[in-house]
Amino acid sequence: MRCEGRPFDVAAVSPEALGVSEEQRDVLACKLQRAGKVGGLMTTEDIDGASLRVLWAQSAPEVTMEGLEYMATCEPLRSAARDVMGVSAAVSATAAALDAML
């Protein structure tokens, strides 16, 4: 899993880091993927009878061009993108934006 040439840090999207439940995180991640804002998520969505979950260890999350355009118009996400080098600041801003979307 890579993010701009760096390994993807699964801890950055942990329920604790985002301040949401695991279910809320996975449902929102799947909504973002279905909306074309992110890609690369492996899910249990198509497995018969399985509850919706993102298989984070098997995923290679990436922001799509549409997602970048959305971040450019959404101040909390734009702020998070600017702070992405400082993971704790980015996680806090993203958590706030994601919480506002729920």
Rosetta constraint file for C-alpha pairs under 8 A:
AtomPair CA 1 CA 7 HARMONIC 5.50 0.50
AtomPair CA 1 CA 8 HARMONIC 5.21 0.50
AtomPair CA 1 CA 58 HARMONIC 7.98 0.50
AtomPair CA 1 CA 59 HARMONIC 6.76 0.50
AtomPair CA 1 CA 60 HARMONIC 4.59 0.50
AtomPair CA 1 CA 61 HARMONIC 7.36 0.50
AtomPair CA 2 CA 6 HARMONIC 5.11 0.50
AtomPair CA 2 CA 7 HARMONIC 4.17 0.50
AtomPair CA 2 CA 8 HARMONIC 4.85 0.50
AtomPair CA 2 CA 60 HARMONIC 6.47 0.50
AtomPair CA 2 CA 61 HARMONIC 7.84 0.50
AtomPair CA 3 CA 7 HARMONIC 5.81 0.50
AtomPair CA 3 CA 8 HARMONIC 5.30 0.50
AtomPair CA 3 CA 61 HARMONIC 7.62 0.50
AtomPair CA 3 CA 62 HARMONIC 6.90 0.50
AtomPair CA 8 CA 60 HARMONIC 7.44 0.50
AtomPair CA 8 CA 61 HARMONIC 7.73 0.50
AtomPair CA 9 CA 13 HARMONIC 7.75 0.50
AtomPair CA 10 CA 14 HARMONIC 6.63 0.50
AtomPair CA 10 CA 56 HARMONIC 6.81 0.50
AtomPair CA 10 CA 57 HARMONIC 7.38 0.50
AtomPair CA 11 CA 17 HARMONIC 7.22 0.50
AtomPair CA 12 CA 17 HARMONIC 6.17 0.50
AtomPair CA 12 CA 18 HARMONIC 7.76 0.50
AtomPair CA 12 CA 87 HARMONIC 7.13 0.50
AtomPair CA 12 CA 91 HARMONIC 6.39 0.50
AtomPair CA 13 CA 17 HARMONIC 6.24 0.50
AtomPair CA 13 CA 18 HARMONIC 6.25 0.50
AtomPair CA 13 CA 25 HARMONIC 7.97 0.50
AtomPair CA 13 CA 91 HARMONIC 7.64 0.50
AtomPair CA 14 CA 18 HARMONIC 6.28 0.50
AtomPair CA 14 CA 22 HARMONIC 7.61 0.50
AtomPair CA 15 CA 19 HARMONIC 5.70 0.50
AtomPair CA 15 CA 20 HARMONIC 5.16 0.50
AtomPair CA 15 CA 21 HARMONIC 5.38 0.50
AtomPair CA 15 CA 22 HARMONIC 5.26 0.50
AtomPair CA 15 CA 25 HARMONIC 6.60 0.50
AtomPair CA 16 CA 20 HARMONIC 6.75 0.50
AtomPair CA 16 CA 21 HARMONIC 7.81 0.50
AtomPair CA 17 CA 91 HARMONIC 6.54 0.50
AtomPair CA 17 CA 92 HARMONIC 7.55 0.50
AtomPair CA 17 CA 95 HARMONIC 7.68 0.50
AtomPair CA 18 CA 25 HARMONIC 7.86 0.50
AtomPair CA 18 CA 91 HARMONIC 6.44 0.50
AtomPair CA 18 CA 92 HARMONIC 6.89 0.50
AtomPair CA 18 CA 94 HARMONIC 7.43 0.50
AtomPair CA 18 CA 95 HARMONIC 4.60 0.50
AtomPair CA 18 CA 96 HARMONIC 7.98 0.50
AtomPair CA 19 CA 95 HARMONIC 6.57 0.50
AtomPair CA 20 CA 24 HARMONIC 6.11 0.50
AtomPair CA 20 CA 25 HARMONIC 6.28 0.50
AtomPair CA 20 CA 99 HARMONIC 7.65 0.50
AtomPair CA 21 CA 25 HARMONIC 6.21 0.50
AtomPair CA 22 CA 26 HARMONIC 6.18 0.50
AtomPair CA 23 CA 27 HARMONIC 6.05 0.50
AtomPair CA 23 CA 52 HARMONIC 7.91 0.50
AtomPair CA 23 CA 53 HARMONIC 7.21 0.50
AtomPair CA 24 CA 28 HARMONIC 6.08 0.50
AtomPair CA 25 CA 29 HARMONIC 6.06 0.50
AtomPair CA 26 CA 30 HARMONIC 6.10 0.50
AtomPair CA 26 CA 52 HARMONIC 7.26 0.50
AtomPair CA 26 CA 53 HARMONIC 5.59 0.50
AtomPair CA 26 CA 54 HARMONIC 5.55 0.50
AtomPair CA 27 CA 31 HARMONIC 6.20 0.50
AtomPair CA 27 CA 52 HARMONIC 7.06 0.50
AtomPair CA 27 CA 53 HARMONIC 7.42 0.50
AtomPair CA 28 CA 32 HARMONIC 6.17 0.50
AtomPair CA 28 CA 98 HARMONIC 7.72 0.50
AtomPair CA 28 CA 102 HARMONIC 7.62 0.50
AtomPair CA 29 CA 33 HARMONIC 6.25 0.50
AtomPair CA 29 CA 38 HARMONIC 7.97 0.50
AtomPair CA 29 CA 54 HARMONIC 7.75 0.50
AtomPair CA 30 CA 34 HARMONIC 6.09 0.50
AtomPair CA 30 CA 41 HARMONIC 7.80 0.50
AtomPair CA 30 CA 43 HARMONIC 7.96 0.50
AtomPair CA 30 CA 54 HARMONIC 7.56 0.50
AtomPair CA 31 CA 35 HARMONIC 6.05 0.50
AtomPair CA 32 CA 36 HARMONIC 6.31 0.50
AtomPair CA 32 CA 37 HARMONIC 5.23 0.50
AtomPair CA 32 CA 38 HARMONIC 5.82 0.50
AtomPair CA 33 CA 37 HARMONIC 5.70 0.50
AtomPair CA 33 CA 38 HARMONIC 4.74 0.50
AtomPair CA 33 CA 39 HARMONIC 5.48 0.50
AtomPair CA 33 CA 41 HARMONIC 7.41 0.50
AtomPair CA 36 CA 64 HARMONIC 6.88 0.50
AtomPair CA 36 CA 66 HARMONIC 6.51 0.50
AtomPair CA 36 CA 67 HARMONIC 6.95 0.50
AtomPair CA 37 CA 63 HARMONIC 6.18 0.50
AtomPair CA 37 CA 64 HARMONIC 5.46 0.50
AtomPair CA 37 CA 65 HARMONIC 7.48 0.50
AtomPair CA 37 CA 66 HARMONIC 5.45 0.50
AtomPair CA 37 CA 67 HARMONIC 3.81 0.50
AtomPair CA 37 CA 68 HARMONIC 7.56 0.50
AtomPair CA 37 CA 70 HARMONIC 7.57 0.50
AtomPair CA 38 CA 61 HARMONIC 6.88 0.50
AtomPair CA 38 CA 62 HARMONIC 5.58 0.50
AtomPair CA 38 CA 63 HARMONIC 4.42 0.50
AtomPair CA 38 CA 64 HARMONIC 5.20 0.50
AtomPair CA 38 CA 67 HARMONIC 6.16 0.50
AtomPair CA 39 CA 60 HARMONIC 7.92 0.50
AtomPair CA 39 CA 61 HARMONIC 5.74 0.50
AtomPair CA 39 CA 62 HARMONIC 5.31 0.50
AtomPair CA 39 CA 63 HARMONIC 6.35 0.50
AtomPair CA 39 CA 64 HARMONIC 6.51 0.50
AtomPair CA 40 CA 59 HARMONIC 5.85 0.50
AtomPair CA 40 CA 60 HARMONIC 4.86 0.50
AtomPair CA 40 CA 61 HARMONIC 4.53 0.50
AtomPair CA 40 CA 62 HARMONIC 6.00 0.50
AtomPair CA 41 CA 54 HARMONIC 6.62 0.50
AtomPair CA 41 CA 55 HARMONIC 7.29 0.50
AtomPair CA 41 CA 56 HARMONIC 7.23 0.50
AtomPair CA 41 CA 58 HARMONIC 7.94 0.50
AtomPair CA 41 CA 59 HARMONIC 4.79 0.50
AtomPair CA 41 CA 60 HARMONIC 6.18 0.50
AtomPair CA 41 CA 61 HARMONIC 5.57 0.50
AtomPair CA 42 CA 54 HARMONIC 5.88 0.50
AtomPair CA 42 CA 55 HARMONIC 5.40 0.50
AtomPair CA 42 CA 56 HARMONIC 7.14 0.50
AtomPair CA 42 CA 58 HARMONIC 6.38 0.50
AtomPair CA 42 CA 59 HARMONIC 5.11 0.50
AtomPair CA 43 CA 52 HARMONIC 6.97 0.50
AtomPair CA 43 CA 53 HARMONIC 5.59 0.50
AtomPair CA 43 CA 54 HARMONIC 4.35 0.50
AtomPair CA 43 CA 55 HARMONIC 5.45 0.50
AtomPair CA 44 CA 50 HARMONIC 6.21 0.50
AtomPair CA 44 CA 51 HARMONIC 6.86 0.50
AtomPair CA 44 CA 52 HARMONIC 5.54 0.50
AtomPair CA 44 CA 53 HARMONIC 5.44 0.50
AtomPair CA 44 CA 54 HARMONIC 6.56 0.50
AtomPair CA 44 CA 55 HARMONIC 7.30 0.50
AtomPair CA 45 CA 50 HARMONIC 7.07 0.50
AtomPair CA 45 CA 51 HARMONIC 7.13 0.50
AtomPair CA 45 CA 52 HARMONIC 5.17 0.50
AtomPair CA 45 CA 53 HARMONIC 7.01 0.50
AtomPair CA 46 CA 50 HARMONIC 7.96 0.50
AtomPair CA 54 CA 59 HARMONIC 7.85 0.50
AtomPair CA 55 CA 59 HARMONIC 6.14 0.50
AtomPair CA 56 CA 60 HARMONIC 7.86 0.50
AtomPair CA 63 CA 67 HARMONIC 5.56 0.50
AtomPair CA 63 CA 68 HARMONIC 6.55 0.50
AtomPair CA 64 CA 68 HARMONIC 6.24 0.50
AtomPair CA 65 CA 69 HARMONIC 6.24 0.50
AtomPair CA 66 CA 70 HARMONIC 6.19 0.50
AtomPair CA 67 CA 71 HARMONIC 6.12 0.50
AtomPair CA 68 CA 72 HARMONIC 6.22 0.50
AtomPair CA 69 CA 73 HARMONIC 6.74 0.50
AtomPair CA 70 CA 74 HARMONIC 6.19 0.50
AtomPair CA 71 CA 75 HARMONIC 7.17 0.50
AtomPair CA 71 CA 77 HARMONIC 5.11 0.50
AtomPair CA 71 CA 78 HARMONIC 5.01 0.50
AtomPair CA 71 CA 81 HARMONIC 7.69 0.50
AtomPair CA 72 CA 77 HARMONIC 7.67 0.50
AtomPair CA 72 CA 78 HARMONIC 5.59 0.50
AtomPair CA 73 CA 78 HARMONIC 7.34 0.50
AtomPair CA 74 CA 78 HARMONIC 5.94 0.50
AtomPair CA 75 CA 79 HARMONIC 5.89 0.50
AtomPair CA 76 CA 80 HARMONIC 6.20 0.50
AtomPair CA 76 CA 93 HARMONIC 5.89 0.50
AtomPair CA 76 CA 94 HARMONIC 6.75 0.50
AtomPair CA 76 CA 96 HARMONIC 7.36 0.50
AtomPair CA 76 CA 97 HARMONIC 5.55 0.50
AtomPair CA 77 CA 81 HARMONIC 6.10 0.50
AtomPair CA 77 CA 93 HARMONIC 6.85 0.50
AtomPair CA 77 CA 94 HARMONIC 5.96 0.50
AtomPair CA 77 CA 97 HARMONIC 6.40 0.50
AtomPair CA 78 CA 82 HARMONIC 6.34 0.50
AtomPair CA 79 CA 83 HARMONIC 6.33 0.50
AtomPair CA 79 CA 90 HARMONIC 7.59 0.50
AtomPair CA 79 CA 93 HARMONIC 6.84 0.50
AtomPair CA 80 CA 84 HARMONIC 5.97 0.50
AtomPair CA 80 CA 89 HARMONIC 7.13 0.50
AtomPair CA 80 CA 90 HARMONIC 4.38 0.50
AtomPair CA 80 CA 91 HARMONIC 7.14 0.50
AtomPair CA 80 CA 92 HARMONIC 7.86 0.50
AtomPair CA 80 CA 93 HARMONIC 5.18 0.50
AtomPair CA 80 CA 94 HARMONIC 5.70 0.50
AtomPair CA 81 CA 90 HARMONIC 6.78 0.50
AtomPair CA 82 CA 90 HARMONIC 7.78 0.50
AtomPair CA 83 CA 87 HARMONIC 7.11 0.50
AtomPair CA 83 CA 89 HARMONIC 6.01 0.50
AtomPair CA 83 CA 90 HARMONIC 5.01 0.50
AtomPair CA 84 CA 89 HARMONIC 7.38 0.50
AtomPair CA 84 CA 90 HARMONIC 4.97 0.50
AtomPair CA 84 CA 91 HARMONIC 7.99 0.50
AtomPair CA 85 CA 90 HARMONIC 7.67 0.50
AtomPair CA 86 CA 90 HARMONIC 6.28 0.50
AtomPair CA 87 CA 91 HARMONIC 5.94 0.50
AtomPair CA 88 CA 92 HARMONIC 6.22 0.50
AtomPair CA 89 CA 93 HARMONIC 6.32 0.50
AtomPair CA 90 CA 94 HARMONIC 5.99 0.50
AtomPair CA 91 CA 95 HARMONIC 5.85 0.50
AtomPair CA 92 CA 96 HARMONIC 6.24 0.50
AtomPair CA 93 CA 97 HARMONIC 6.26 0.50
AtomPair CA 94 CA 98 HARMONIC 5.93 0.50
AtomPair CA 95 CA 99 HARMONIC 5.86 0.50
AtomPair CA 96 CA 100 HARMONIC 6.17 0.50
AtomPair CA 97 CA 101 HARMONIC 6.44 0.50
AtomPair CA 98 CA 102 HARMONIC 6.57 0.50
